[in-house]
């Protein structure tokens, strides 16, 4: 329904763009990090994400840096490649340090019209 929490997530599972909920079809909330937001159309360039650190969610500032541009159908420039930067060790979350400097490439849109990256 419309009461669902809107969020960006970082997950190792590929989403199924043909569904509108539980996009990775694992029937559970199992992912690396989340950012709850009402704005799911624009990429969050920086924000305090909740990162799973083995036993609990820890607030961690993550940055998504754009690495490439393309023009969408409206003539607006949007990034098609993102690089993640976070300071996981500073937040006692060194097991997620492997996420640092990962690059994500735009793959398309979900059924709900939201972009997804891999």
TORTILO-697303 format. One line per field, with one value per residue (C-alpha): residue number from 1; chain; x, y, z. Coordinates in steps of 0.5 Angstrom, whole numbers, plus 2048, in hexadecimal, padded with zeros to 3 digits. Layout:
# residues N
i = [NUM;...] $
ch = [A;...] $
X = [X;...] $
Y = [Y;...] $
Z = [Z;...] $
# end
This chain:
# residues 118
i = [1;2;3;4;5;6;7;8;9;10;11;12;13;14;15;16;17;18;19;20;21;22;23;24;25;26;27;28;29;30;31;32;33;34;35;36;37;38;39;40;41;42;43;44;45;46;47;48;49;50;51;52;53;54;55;56;57;58;59;60;61;62;63;64;65;66;67;68;69;70;71;72;73;74;75;76;77;78;79;80;81;82;83;84;85;86;87;88;89;90;91;92;93;94;95;96;97;98;99;100;101;102;103;104;105;106;107;108;109;110;111;112;113;114;115;116;117;118] $
ch = [A;A;A;A;A;A;A;A;A;A;A;A;A;A;A;A;A;A;A;A;A;A;A;A;A;A;A;A;A;A;A;A;A;A;A;A;A;A;A;A;A;A;A;A;A;A;A;A;A;A;A;A;A;A;A;A;A;A;A;A;A;A;A;A;A;A;A;A;A;A;A;A;A;A;A;A;A;A;A;A;A;A;A;A;A;A;A;A;A;A;A;A;A;A;A;A;A;A;A;A;A;A;A;A;A;A;A;A;A;A;A;A;A;A;A;A;A;A] $
X = [800;802;804;80A;811;815;81C;822;826;82D;82C;830;82A;828;821;81B;819;812;80F;80E;810;815;819;81E;819;81C;816;81A;81D;825;829;82F;82D;826;824;81D;81B;815;819;81A;81B;821;828;82A;831;832;82E;82E;82D;82B;830;830;836;835;831;82D;82C;831;830;836;837;837;839;837;83B;839;83E;83B;835;830;82A;823;81D;81C;823;825;82B;82B;831;832;838;838;83E;83C;841;83F;843;841;847;846;83F;841;83F;845;842;83E;845;845;83F;844;845;841;83E;837;834;82D;829;822;81C;818;810;80F;813;819;820;825;82C;831] $
Y = [800;807;807;803;806;809;808;807;801;7FE;7F6;7F1;7EE;7F0;7F3;7F0;7F7;7F3;7F4;7F9;7F7;7F2;7F3;7EE;7E9;7E6;7E7;7EB;7F1;7EF;7F4;7F8;7FF;804;80B;80C;812;815;817;810;814;818;814;816;819;819;816;813;80C;806;801;7F9;7F8;7F1;7F2;7F8;7FE;804;80B;80C;812;80F;813;811;815;815;812;813;817;816;81A;817;818;81F;821;821;81E;818;814;80D;80B;80C;80B;80A;80D;80C;80C;805;804;80B;808;801;7FE;7FB;7F5;7FA;7FD;7F9;7FD;803;805;800;803;802;803;805;7FF;801;803;7FF;7FD;803;808;808;807;801;801;7FB] $
Z = [800;800;808;806;808;802;802;7FE;800;7FF;7FD;7FA;7F7;7F0;7F0;7EC;7E8;7E7;7EE;7F3;7F9;7FC;7F6;7F7;7F9;7FF;803;809;80A;809;806;808;809;808;808;809;805;802;7FC;7F8;7F1;7F2;7F4;7FB;7FA;802;808;80E;80D;811;810;813;817;819;81F;81E;819;81A;817;812;80D;806;800;7F9;7F4;7ED;7E8;7E1;7DE;7D9;7D6;7D8;7D3;7D7;7D5;7DC;7DE;7E3;7E5;7E3;7E7;7EE;7F3;7FB;800;807;80E;811;815;819;81B;81D;817;814;811;80C;80A;803;801;801;7F9;7F6;7F0;7EE;7E6;7E5;7E2;7E1;7E5;7E9;7E8;7ED;7E8;7ED;7EA;7EC;7EC;7EC] $
# end
